[in-house]
Amino acid sequence: MVRIVKDPEVRKLEIIQAAEKLFGQEGYTKTSVESIIQEVGIAKGTFYHYFKAKKDILEALVEQIGVEMQTHFNSIVETKKLTSLQKLKLMLRGKEKQKITSSPVMKIIHKPENRELQEKLNIQSVKAIAPLLAQVLQQGKQEGVFTFSPSVESVQLVLAGSEFILSSGLFNLTAKKQVAFLKAIQHIFELLVGAKPGTLSFIAKE
């Protein structure tokens, strides 16, 4: 049999994608390194050439999710036909954003035992996304929808607090309490940009 040699990055991506599929089907705990190896069709040594342990794949997935989110947000920001409010709705409550944040892998990352990975993703997201949101808020000021265009640091503060409370899993929020926090976030953003109350109501929409 002829041995197929693949580009290292291609092979690494295959392992990540196979693991992501199995994590979604079987759960992280029940997915073994052996099952990932069988799914990809590689030798055990090949797996350990790229990853020291199964948890290292989660770290790779965190980086991948961060890149996907930033790419998605960039595409929204660069779409000239959209107004600032349309862009904000897509960035904060859009279907694609919801799809990324509600994926099986995200649920694994947000488990208490993976707190370190969750914090890594939050930091990565806040750093990458805040400048893009600030750019859209600046557009809103130019359109006359907002009175102020807040600094990137101000946006980072709101995002970081939002992620910690809503996504960390540490607060055990009921659905009602989560909506209350979303309404508070809406209010803070409206004050931050000098918008009329209700302008950003899509943030708290159930």
GROMACS elastic network, one bead per residue, 0.5 to 0.9 nm:
[ bonds ]
;  ai    aj funct       b0    kb
    5     8     6  0.87493   500
    6     9     6  0.83154   500
    6    10     6  0.65755   500
    6    11     6  0.61410   500
    7    10     6  0.52201   500
    7    11     6  0.62612   500
    7    12     6  0.86452   500
    8    11     6  0.51255   500
    8    12     6  0.60520   500
    8    13     6  0.85435   500
    8    50     6  0.86883   500
    9    12     6  0.50285   500
    9    13     6  0.60748   500
    9    14     6  0.85679   500
   10    13     6  0.51527   500
   10    14     6  0.62431   500
   10    15     6  0.88408   500
   11    14     6  0.50463   500
   11    15     6  0.64367   500
   11    16     6  0.87838   500
   11    40     6  0.89718   500
   11    50     6  0.88935   500
   12    15     6  0.52212   500
   12    16     6  0.63398   500
   12    17     6  0.87098   500
   12    47     6  0.84339   500
   12    50     6  0.65586   500
   12    51     6  0.88214   500
   13    16     6  0.50124   500
   13    17     6  0.60468   500
   13    18     6  0.84582   500
   14    17     6  0.51822   500
   14    18     6  0.60508   500
   14    19     6  0.85232   500
   14    40     6  0.67363   500
   15    18     6  0.51611   500
   15    19     6  0.61006   500
   15    20     6  0.85456   500
   15    36     6  0.71167   500
   15    37     6  0.77635   500
   15    39     6  0.84524   500
   15    40     6  0.62656   500
   15    47     6  0.75671   500
   15    50     6  0.88247   500
   15    57     6  0.83520   500
   16    19     6  0.51635   500
   16    20     6  0.60889   500
   16    21     6  0.86377   500
   16    36     6  0.89735   500
   16    57     6  0.62269   500
   16    58     6  0.85149   500
   16    60     6  0.74282   500
   16    61     6  0.71797   500
   17    20     6  0.50338   500
   17    21     6  0.61937   500
   17    22     6  0.86866   500
   17    61     6  0.89291   500
   18    21     6  0.51570   500
   18    22     6  0.62961   500
   18    23     6  0.85905   500
   18    36     6  0.62794   500
   18    37     6  0.86242   500
   18    39     6  0.62519   500
   18    40     6  0.63085   500
   19    22     6  0.51029   500
   19    23     6  0.59359   500
   19    24     6  0.84947   500
   19    28     6  0.87861   500
   19    31     6  0.79559   500
   19    33     6  0.86390   500
   19    35     6  0.86195   500
   19    36     6  0.56859   500
   19    37     6  0.89553   500
   19    39     6  0.82544   500
   19    40     6  0.88527   500
   19    54     6  0.86999   500
   19    57     6  0.74689   500
   19    58     6  0.88859   500
   20    23     6  0.50840   500
   20    24     6  0.62346   500
   20    25     6  0.87110   500
   20    28     6  0.89125   500
   20    57     6  0.85645   500
   20    58     6  0.85705   500
   20    61     6  0.79243   500
   20   104     6  0.83382   500
   20   105     6  0.68084   500
   21    24     6  0.52465   500
   21    25     6  0.63189   500
   21    26     6  0.86054   500
   22    26     6  0.56136   500
   22    27     6  0.69599   500
   22    28     6  0.77531   500
   22    30     6  0.89811   500
   22    31     6  0.63795   500
   22    35     6  0.81691   500
   22    36     6  0.73570   500
   22    39     6  0.84835   500
   23    26     6  0.54691   500
   23    29     6  0.81302   500
   23    30     6  0.80725   500
   23    31     6  0.62695   500
   23   104     6  0.72471   500
   23   105     6  0.69183   500
   23   108     6  0.83755   500
   24    27     6  0.56713   500
   24    28     6  0.76983   500
   24   103     6  0.82275   500
   24   104     6  0.51915   500
   24   105     6  0.67698   500
   25    28     6  0.89445   500
   25    31     6  0.88518   500
   25   104     6  0.86745   500
   26    29     6  0.80007   500
   26    30     6  0.58801   500
   26    31     6  0.60752   500
   27    30     6  0.56195   500
   27    31     6  0.62576   500
   27   104     6  0.82405   500
   27   105     6  0.89458   500
   27   108     6  0.80460   500
   28    31     6  0.53201   500
   28    32     6  0.82162   500
   28    54     6  0.89969   500
   28   105     6  0.84812   500
   28   108     6  0.69544   500
   29    32     6  0.75557   500
   31    34     6  0.82570   500
   31    35     6  0.64436   500
   31    36     6  0.73695   500
   31    54     6  0.89177   500
   32    35     6  0.51955   500
   32    36     6  0.65111   500
   32    37     6  0.87154   500
   32    54     6  0.77458   500
   33    36     6  0.51184   500
   33    37     6  0.62070   500
   33    38     6  0.86957   500
   33    44     6  0.84087   500
   33    47     6  0.82740   500
   33    53     6  0.79355   500
   33    54     6  0.63331   500
   34    37     6  0.50323   500
   34    38     6  0.62189   500
   34    39     6  0.86023   500
   34    44     6  0.75995   500
   35    38     6  0.50585   500
   35    39     6  0.60897   500
   35    40     6  0.87060   500
   36    39     6  0.50307   500
   36    40     6  0.63132   500
   36    41     6  0.83803   500
   36    42     6  0.89342   500
   36    47     6  0.86881   500
   37    40     6  0.53498   500
   37    41     6  0.57951   500
   37    42     6  0.55127   500
   37    43     6  0.66927   500
   37    44     6  0.64720   500
   37    46     6  0.86974   500
   37    47     6  0.68665   500
   38    42     6  0.67571   500
   38    43     6  0.84514   500
   39    42     6  0.82240   500
   42    45     6  0.82765   500
   42    46     6  0.64049   500
   42    47     6  0.72765   500
   43    46     6  0.52771   500
   43    47     6  0.67918   500
   44    47     6  0.52327   500
   44    48     6  0.64885   500
   44    49     6  0.86906   500
   45    48     6  0.51702   500
   45    49     6  0.60944   500
   45    50     6  0.89760   500
   46    49     6  0.50390   500
   46    50     6  0.69100   500
   46    51     6  0.88662   500
   47    50     6  0.55999   500
   47    51     6  0.60949   500
   47    52     6  0.81458   500
   47    53     6  0.89378   500
   48    52     6  0.53736   500
   48    53     6  0.73697   500
   49    52     6  0.74562   500
   51    54     6  0.71700   500
   51    55     6  0.85673   500
   51    56     6  0.59189   500
   51    57     6  0.69048   500
   52    55     6  0.83535   500
   52    56     6  0.66393   500
   53    56     6  0.55001   500
   53    57     6  0.74863   500
   54    57     6  0.55611   500
   54    58     6  0.72751   500
   55    58     6  0.51286   500
   55    59     6  0.67083   500
   55    60     6  0.88956   500
   56    59     6  0.50649   500
   56    60     6  0.63986   500
   56    61     6  0.86942   500
   57    61     6  0.61515   500
   57    62     6  0.86198   500
   58    62     6  0.61881   500
   58    63     6  0.87528   500
   58   105     6  0.80498   500
   58   108     6  0.87220   500
   58   109     6  0.75417   500
   58   117     6  0.78856   500
   59    62     6  0.50347   500
   59    63     6  0.64959   500
   59    64     6  0.86747   500
   59   117     6  0.66570   500
   59   120     6  0.88190   500
   60    63     6  0.52272   500
   60    64     6  0.62224   500
   60    65     6  0.87195   500
   61    65     6  0.60215   500
   61    66     6  0.84781   500
   61   105     6  0.78404   500
   62    65     6  0.51896   500
   62    66     6  0.62311   500
   62    67     6  0.87011   500
   62   105     6  0.87779   500
   62   106     6  0.84880   500
   62   109     6  0.80261   500
   62   117     6  0.71756   500
   62   118     6  0.81534   500
   62   120     6  0.77750   500
   62   121     6  0.58913   500
   62   124     6  0.89854   500
   63    66     6  0.51232   500
   63    67     6  0.62846   500
   63    68     6  0.86714   500
   63   120     6  0.88441   500
   63   121     6  0.73417   500
   63   124     6  0.81503   500
   64    67     6  0.51555   500
   64    68     6  0.61549   500
   64    69     6  0.86372   500
   65    69     6  0.60879   500
   65    70     6  0.85626   500
   65   100     6  0.73789   500
   65   101     6  0.87105   500
   65   106     6  0.87136   500
   65   121     6  0.81168   500
   66    69     6  0.51970   500
   66    70     6  0.61978   500
   66    71     6  0.85656   500
   66   121     6  0.66729   500
   66   122     6  0.88361   500
   66   124     6  0.64392   500
   66   125     6  0.60307   500
   66   128     6  0.81838   500
   67    70     6  0.51593   500
   67    71     6  0.60256   500
   67    72     6  0.84981   500
   67   125     6  0.88504   500
   67   128     6  0.89072   500
   68    71     6  0.51376   500
   68    72     6  0.60793   500
   68    73     6  0.86002   500
   68   100     6  0.81833   500
   69    72     6  0.51144   500
   69    73     6  0.61387   500
   69    74     6  0.85010   500
   69    97     6  0.72907   500
   69   100     6  0.75050   500
   69   125     6  0.77033   500
   69   128     6  0.87800   500
   69   129     6  0.81244   500
   70    73     6  0.51230   500
   70    74     6  0.59872   500
   70    75     6  0.85978   500
   70   125     6  0.76637   500
   70   128     6  0.63145   500
   70   129     6  0.64019   500
   70   132     6  0.87024   500
   71    74     6  0.50869   500
   71    75     6  0.62691   500
   71    76     6  0.88137   500
   72    75     6  0.52792   500
   72    76     6  0.65460   500
   72    77     6  0.89032   500
   72    91     6  0.82988   500
   72    96     6  0.80397   500
   72    97     6  0.79255   500
   73    76     6  0.51188   500
   73    77     6  0.62310   500
   73    78     6  0.86429   500
   73    87     6  0.88295   500
   73    90     6  0.84896   500
   73    91     6  0.61867   500
   73    97     6  0.87094   500
   73   129     6  0.72940   500
   73   132     6  0.71864   500
   73   133     6  0.85810   500
   74    77     6  0.51105   500
   74    78     6  0.61227   500
   74    79     6  0.86840   500
   74   129     6  0.87821   500
   74   132     6  0.71193   500
   75    78     6  0.52544   500
   75    79     6  0.63579   500
   76    79     6  0.53295   500
   76    80     6  0.86081   500
   76    82     6  0.81148   500
   76    87     6  0.60895   500
   76    88     6  0.88135   500
   76    90     6  0.74795   500
   76    91     6  0.73642   500
   77    80     6  0.76487   500
   77    82     6  0.84609   500
   77    84     6  0.86852   500
   77    87     6  0.66909   500
   77    91     6  0.88761   500
   77   132     6  0.69214   500
   77   133     6  0.83014   500
   77   135     6  0.78004   500
   77   136     6  0.67158   500
   78    82     6  0.89437   500
   79    82     6  0.60192   500
   79    87     6  0.84601   500
   80    83     6  0.77867   500
   82    85     6  0.80587   500
   82    86     6  0.58416   500
   82    87     6  0.62053   500
   83    86     6  0.51870   500
   83    87     6  0.62514   500
   83    88     6  0.86873   500
   83   136     6  0.87772   500
   83   139     6  0.80644   500
   83   140     6  0.76955   500
   83   143     6  0.82204   500
   84    87     6  0.50782   500
   84    88     6  0.61409   500
   84    89     6  0.86221   500
   84   136     6  0.55867   500
   84   137     6  0.67741   500
   84   138     6  0.84969   500
   84   139     6  0.59176   500
   84   140     6  0.50815   500
   84   141     6  0.88475   500
   84   143     6  0.78932   500
   84   145     6  0.83244   500
   85    88     6  0.50627   500
   85    89     6  0.61222   500
   85    90     6  0.86340   500
   85   136     6  0.83804   500
   85   137     6  0.86933   500
   85   140     6  0.72605   500
   85   145     6  0.83799   500
   85   199     6  0.84408   500
   85   200     6  0.77493   500
   86    89     6  0.52114   500
   86    90     6  0.63414   500
   86    91     6  0.86543   500
   87    90     6  0.52017   500
   87    91     6  0.60817   500
   87    92     6  0.85626   500
   87   133     6  0.89906   500
   87   136     6  0.71611   500
   88    92     6  0.58909   500
   88    93     6  0.79550   500
   88    94     6  0.87097   500
   88   133     6  0.74664   500
   88   136     6  0.71869   500
   88   137     6  0.82941   500
   88   200     6  0.85533   500
   89    92     6  0.53753   500
   89    93     6  0.53770   500
   89    94     6  0.60906   500
   89   200     6  0.82040   500
   89   202     6  0.65716   500
   89   203     6  0.74102   500
   90    93     6  0.55203   500
   90    95     6  0.74224   500
   90    96     6  0.79904   500
   90    97     6  0.74840   500
   91    94     6  0.58794   500
   91    96     6  0.86769   500
   91    97     6  0.66544   500
   91   133     6  0.81374   500
   92    97     6  0.71369   500
   92    98     6  0.85073   500
   92   202     6  0.85739   500
   92   203     6  0.68171   500
   93    96     6  0.85164   500
   93    97     6  0.66534   500
   93    98     6  0.66524   500
   93   202     6  0.72484   500
   93   203     6  0.66093   500
   93   205     6  0.87005   500
   94    97     6  0.53194   500
   94    98     6  0.62267   500
   94    99     6  0.86102   500
   95    98     6  0.50069   500
   95    99     6  0.59953   500
   95   100     6  0.87004   500
   96   100     6  0.63695   500
   96   101     6  0.87429   500
   97   100     6  0.52506   500
   97   101     6  0.62518   500
   97   102     6  0.85551   500
   98   101     6  0.51684   500
   98   102     6  0.58659   500
   98   103     6  0.83926   500
   99   102     6  0.54100   500
   99   103     6  0.61349   500
  100   103     6  0.55580   500
  100   106     6  0.77571   500
  101   104     6  0.88805   500
  101   105     6  0.88249   500
  101   106     6  0.60537   500
  101   107     6  0.83619   500
  102   105     6  0.81571   500
  102   106     6  0.61432   500
  102   107     6  0.68739   500
  103   106     6  0.52736   500
  103   107     6  0.66215   500
  103   108     6  0.89639   500
  104   107     6  0.51591   500
  104   108     6  0.64775   500
  104   109     6  0.88248   500
  105   108     6  0.50419   500
  105   109     6  0.62092   500
  105   110     6  0.86702   500
  106   110     6  0.61611   500
  106   111     6  0.88535   500
  106   118     6  0.87347   500
  107   110     6  0.51929   500
  107   111     6  0.66499   500
  108   111     6  0.54579   500
  108   114     6  0.75410   500
  109   112     6  0.83073   500
  109   113     6  0.84699   500
  109   114     6  0.55664   500
  109   115     6  0.73626   500
  109   116     6  0.89041   500
  109   117     6  0.63974   500
  109   118     6  0.56963   500
  109   121     6  0.88471   500
  110   113     6  0.82547   500
  110   114     6  0.64213   500
  110   115     6  0.67162   500
  110   117     6  0.82059   500
  110   118     6  0.58870   500
  110   167     6  0.70914   500
  110   168     6  0.61840   500
  110   169     6  0.66541   500
  111   114     6  0.54891   500
  111   115     6  0.67740   500
  111   118     6  0.83738   500
  111   168     6  0.82069   500
  111   169     6  0.72961   500
  112   115     6  0.52689   500
  112   116     6  0.88932   500
  112   118     6  0.89315   500
  112   168     6  0.81377   500
  112   169     6  0.73648   500
  112   170     6  0.78673   500
  113   116     6  0.80255   500
  114   117     6  0.54524   500
  114   118     6  0.63494   500
  114   119     6  0.88566   500
  115   119     6  0.62339   500
  115   120     6  0.86286   500
  115   168     6  0.78106   500
  116   119     6  0.52453   500
  116   120     6  0.62933   500
  116   121     6  0.87986   500
  117   121     6  0.62384   500
  117   122     6  0.86134   500
  118   121     6  0.51552   500
  118   122     6  0.61713   500
  118   123     6  0.86560   500
  118   167     6  0.87052   500
  118   168     6  0.73557   500
  119   123     6  0.61092   500
  119   124     6  0.84366   500
  119   164     6  0.85901   500
  119   168     6  0.84088   500
  120   123     6  0.52857   500
  120   124     6  0.61179   500
  120   125     6  0.85698   500
  121   124     6  0.50062   500
  121   125     6  0.59809   500
  121   126     6  0.85244   500
  122   125     6  0.50593   500
  122   126     6  0.60255   500
  122   127     6  0.84942   500
  122   160     6  0.72445   500
  122   163     6  0.67913   500
  122   164     6  0.80520   500
  123   126     6  0.52353   500
  123   127     6  0.61148   500
  123   128     6  0.85318   500
  123   160     6  0.77877   500
  124   127     6  0.54199   500
  124   128     6  0.62187   500
  124   129     6  0.84703   500
  125   128     6  0.52127   500
  125   129     6  0.56663   500
  125   130     6  0.79448   500
  125   159     6  0.89309   500
  125   160     6  0.89744   500
  126   129     6  0.53778   500
  126   130     6  0.55680   500
  126   131     6  0.86459   500
  126   155     6  0.86927   500
  126   156     6  0.58917   500
  126   157     6  0.87129   500
  126   159     6  0.63426   500
  126   160     6  0.63558   500
  126   163     6  0.87856   500
  127   130     6  0.59979   500
  127   131     6  0.74099   500
  127   156     6  0.72937   500
  128   131     6  0.65612   500
  128   132     6  0.73762   500
  129   132     6  0.52305   500
  129   133     6  0.62362   500
  129   134     6  0.86143   500
  129   156     6  0.84354   500
  129   159     6  0.88685   500
  130   133     6  0.50961   500
  130   134     6  0.60417   500
  130   135     6  0.85498   500
  130   152     6  0.59091   500
  130   153     6  0.78561   500
  130   154     6  0.87710   500
  130   155     6  0.57036   500
  130   156     6  0.54459   500
  130   159     6  0.74077   500
  131   134     6  0.50156   500
  131   135     6  0.61812   500
  131   136     6  0.88254   500
  131   151     6  0.86195   500
  131   152     6  0.55035   500
  131   153     6  0.86624   500
  131   155     6  0.80057   500
  131   156     6  0.83447   500
  132   135     6  0.50287   500
  132   136     6  0.64877   500
  132   137     6  0.87463   500
  132   152     6  0.86999   500
  133   136     6  0.51262   500
  133   137     6  0.61883   500
  133   138     6  0.85812   500
  133   152     6  0.81404   500
  133   155     6  0.74704   500
  134   138     6  0.61498   500
  134   139     6  0.86613   500
  134   149     6  0.71885   500
  134   150     6  0.66852   500
  134   151     6  0.67274   500
  134   152     6  0.56854   500
  134   154     6  0.89301   500
  134   155     6  0.67198   500
  135   138     6  0.50856   500
  135   139     6  0.64261   500
  135   140     6  0.88011   500
  135   149     6  0.85173   500
  135   152     6  0.86554   500
  136   140     6  0.62924   500
  136   141     6  0.88098   500
  137   141     6  0.64282   500
  137   142     6  0.87624   500
  137   146     6  0.75393   500
  137   148     6  0.81989   500
  137   149     6  0.57296   500
  137   150     6  0.74252   500
  137   193     6  0.73518   500
  138   141     6  0.51389   500
  138   142     6  0.64353   500
  138   143     6  0.87336   500
  138   146     6  0.83062   500
  138   148     6  0.77995   500
  138   150     6  0.77568   500
  139   142     6  0.50332   500
  139   143     6  0.62168   500
  139   144     6  0.86760   500
  139   145     6  0.88128   500
  139   146     6  0.87789   500
  139   149     6  0.83621   500
  140   143     6  0.50121   500
  140   144     6  0.62354   500
  140   145     6  0.52359   500
  140   146     6  0.54460   500
  140   147     6  0.84080   500
  140   148     6  0.87234   500
  140   149     6  0.78868   500
  140   193     6  0.87139   500
  141   144     6  0.50095   500
  141   145     6  0.57733   500
  141   147     6  0.57441   500
  141   148     6  0.61507   500
  141   149     6  0.61487   500
  141   193     6  0.80120   500
  142   145     6  0.76719   500
  142   146     6  0.78983   500
  142   147     6  0.89238   500
  143   146     6  0.76135   500
  144   147     6  0.69067   500
  145   193     6  0.89131   500
  145   194     6  0.86449   500
  145   195     6  0.66573   500
  145   196     6  0.85018   500
  145   199     6  0.85660   500
  146   149     6  0.73550   500
  146   190     6  0.83990   500
  146   193     6  0.54185   500
  146   194     6  0.54551   500
  146   196     6  0.81592   500
  147   193     6  0.58655   500
  147   195     6  0.65050   500
  148   192     6  0.71522   500
  148   194     6  0.56463   500
  148   195     6  0.83255   500
  149   192     6  0.79487   500
  149   193     6  0.58114   500
  149   194     6  0.85539   500
  150   153     6  0.81176   500
  150   154     6  0.61842   500
  150   155     6  0.69405   500
  150   192     6  0.64865   500
  150   193     6  0.63860   500
  151   154     6  0.52631   500
  151   155     6  0.65868   500
  151   156     6  0.87213   500
  152   155     6  0.51593   500
  152   156     6  0.61203   500
  152   157     6  0.87390   500
  153   157     6  0.63009   500
  153   158     6  0.88960   500
  154   157     6  0.52213   500
  154   158     6  0.66197   500
  154   159     6  0.87817   500
  154   192     6  0.81864   500
  155   158     6  0.52795   500
  155   159     6  0.61430   500
  155   160     6  0.84976   500
  155   189     6  0.84819   500
  155   192     6  0.86494   500
  156   159     6  0.50611   500
  156   160     6  0.58410   500
  156   161     6  0.84148   500
  157   160     6  0.52501   500
  157   161     6  0.61690   500
  157   162     6  0.85068   500
  158   161     6  0.52922   500
  158   162     6  0.60470   500
  158   163     6  0.86025   500
  158   185     6  0.75910   500
  158   188     6  0.79269   500
  158   189     6  0.78969   500
  159   162     6  0.50332   500
  159   163     6  0.60514   500
  159   164     6  0.85090   500
  160   163     6  0.52471   500
  160   164     6  0.61528   500
  160   165     6  0.87135   500
  161   164     6  0.51736   500
  161   165     6  0.62394   500
  161   166     6  0.84408   500
  162   165     6  0.54010   500
  162   166     6  0.58173   500
  162   167     6  0.77307   500
  162   181     6  0.83109   500
  162   182     6  0.84094   500
  162   185     6  0.72739   500
  163   166     6  0.53520   500
  163   167     6  0.51312   500
  163   168     6  0.68451   500
  164   167     6  0.57654   500
  164   168     6  0.52134   500
  164   169     6  0.83480   500
  164   170     6  0.83367   500
  165   168     6  0.60807   500
  165   169     6  0.75882   500
  165   170     6  0.74404   500
  165   171     6  0.65889   500
  165   173     6  0.87290   500
  165   181     6  0.83844   500
  166   169     6  0.70548   500
  166   170     6  0.86733   500
  166   171     6  0.78100   500
  166   173     6  0.77710   500
  166   178     6  0.70264   500
  166   181     6  0.79269   500
  166   182     6  0.86345   500
  167   170     6  0.81871   500
  167   171     6  0.89615   500
  168   171     6  0.74620   500
  169   172     6  0.58208   500
  169   173     6  0.77855   500
  170   173     6  0.84149   500
  173   176     6  0.78662   500
  173   177     6  0.56770   500
  173   178     6  0.58067   500
  174   177     6  0.51128   500
  174   178     6  0.61360   500
  174   179     6  0.86942   500
  175   178     6  0.51063   500
  175   179     6  0.63576   500
  175   180     6  0.87445   500
  176   179     6  0.52645   500
  176   180     6  0.63820   500
  176   181     6  0.88997   500
  177   181     6  0.63457   500
  177   182     6  0.86824   500
  178   181     6  0.51424   500
  178   182     6  0.62399   500
  178   183     6  0.86894   500
  179   183     6  0.61839   500
  179   184     6  0.86014   500
  179   204     6  0.61556   500
  179   205     6  0.78730   500
  179   206     6  0.70091   500
  180   183     6  0.51659   500
  180   184     6  0.63268   500
  180   185     6  0.87597   500
  180   204     6  0.79635   500
  181   185     6  0.61883   500
  181   186     6  0.85857   500
  181   204     6  0.81841   500
  182   186     6  0.61657   500
  182   187     6  0.86234   500
  182   203     6  0.64007   500
  182   205     6  0.81905   500
  183   187     6  0.61991   500
  183   188     6  0.86581   500
  183   201     6  0.78933   500
  183   203     6  0.72194   500
  183   205     6  0.84279   500
  184   187     6  0.50394   500
  184   188     6  0.61976   500
  184   189     6  0.86510   500
  184   204     6  0.83514   500
  185   188     6  0.50807   500
  185   189     6  0.61692   500
  185   190     6  0.85601   500
  185   203     6  0.76851   500
  185   204     6  0.79355   500
  186   189     6  0.52396   500
  186   190     6  0.61560   500
  186   191     6  0.86599   500
  186   197     6  0.88994   500
  186   198     6  0.81737   500
  186   199     6  0.87920   500
  186   200     6  0.60770   500
  186   201     6  0.66590   500
  186   202     6  0.83205   500
  186   203     6  0.58169   500
  186   204     6  0.65110   500
  187   190     6  0.51281   500
  187   191     6  0.62119   500
  187   192     6  0.85316   500
  187   197     6  0.73524   500
  187   198     6  0.82478   500
  187   200     6  0.81951   500
  187   201     6  0.88553   500
  188   191     6  0.51597   500
  188   192     6  0.60357   500
  188   193     6  0.87704   500
  189   193     6  0.62854   500
  189   194     6  0.83225   500
  189   195     6  0.82582   500
  189   200     6  0.78715   500
  190   193     6  0.54084   500
  190   194     6  0.57180   500
  190   196     6  0.68607   500
  190   197     6  0.66471   500
  190   198     6  0.80265   500
  190   199     6  0.72484   500
  190   200     6  0.68102   500
  191   194     6  0.50130   500
  191   195     6  0.64900   500
  191   196     6  0.84325   500
  191   197     6  0.84621   500
  192   195     6  0.79280   500
  195   198     6  0.82212   500
  195   199     6  0.63322   500
  195   200     6  0.81654   500
  196   199     6  0.56549   500
  196   200     6  0.86147   500
  197   200     6  0.76550   500
  197   201     6  0.82001   500
  198   202     6  0.85137   500
  199   202     6  0.81970   500
  200   203     6  0.59670   500
  200   204     6  0.81292   500
  201   204     6  0.57475   500
  201   205     6  0.64478   500
  202   206     6  0.85544   500
  203   206     6  0.86781   500
